[in-house]
Amino acid sequence: MVIIEKEVLDYEKNNIKYYINIPKLCYEENNDKNFFKNEMIESINQFISEDIFIFIDMIEDDYNISKNEYTYINSLTEFQVAYVSKNIISLSVEFSQLRGLSDISYTKAYNYDFNLRKELSLKDFFKNNVDFIELLKRYILIQINNFFDEIYRYDENFIYNFMEDDIVLEEDNIFYFTHEFLIFPFSSCEIHENIVNLLEFKIPFNKIYPYLSEYAMKNIVKRMVL
């Protein structure tokens, strides 16, 4: 079985504080005989490391541009193991840069099936004849408008007119999943220029059950309360 361990980088450089949590995939038992799975795990660990060091480089480049402002920056990553079974994993890594009261965040996700020897995409979760992009947009739009309504209760100057076509969602969109939800993270300012928080919208599998593929129902959504 695949397990996820944690490596931490905790250090300070110039005016940048780094607290970097790095997920490391490995096998719980000895798996020397399964060369492909070992190779695949090494590749995933490499992908994650590359994304993390791209983030660190981005922070340092940003600091070098604005260092005359003597801004102190906190940079951190946190990861979440959303789903793990004998042959399937889904995990997300949140990248955050905190500068004063400003917080800029985004998420990367890593979804893999070791039996199929592939990275999972959204289309793996749906039947072939389903326009899953439009389906998911409808559910996300409901949650976005509920979120904006809540903001408007406290800030009547907050103006929004958000439509389904305003949602940027594609087949290669970043997502991760649990046994209950498909989860779609949206980066700072991606939904609205004044919403700097990282937002996540959860689509319950029991709401989209009739549209799910046989693969999703057999391997991920094993028990469903309708």
Secondary structure, DSSP 8 states (H G I E B T S, - for coil): -EEEEEEEEEEEETTEEEEEEEEEEEESS--TT-HHHHHHHHHHHHHHHHHHHHHHHHHHHHHHHHGGG---EEEEEEEEEEEE-SSEEEEEEEEEEEETTEEEEEEEEEEEETTTTEE--GGGGB-TT--HHHHHHHHHHHHHHHHHHHHHHH-TT------GGG----TT---EE-SSEEEEEE-TTTS-TT--S-EEEEEEGGGSGGGB-HHHHHHT--S---
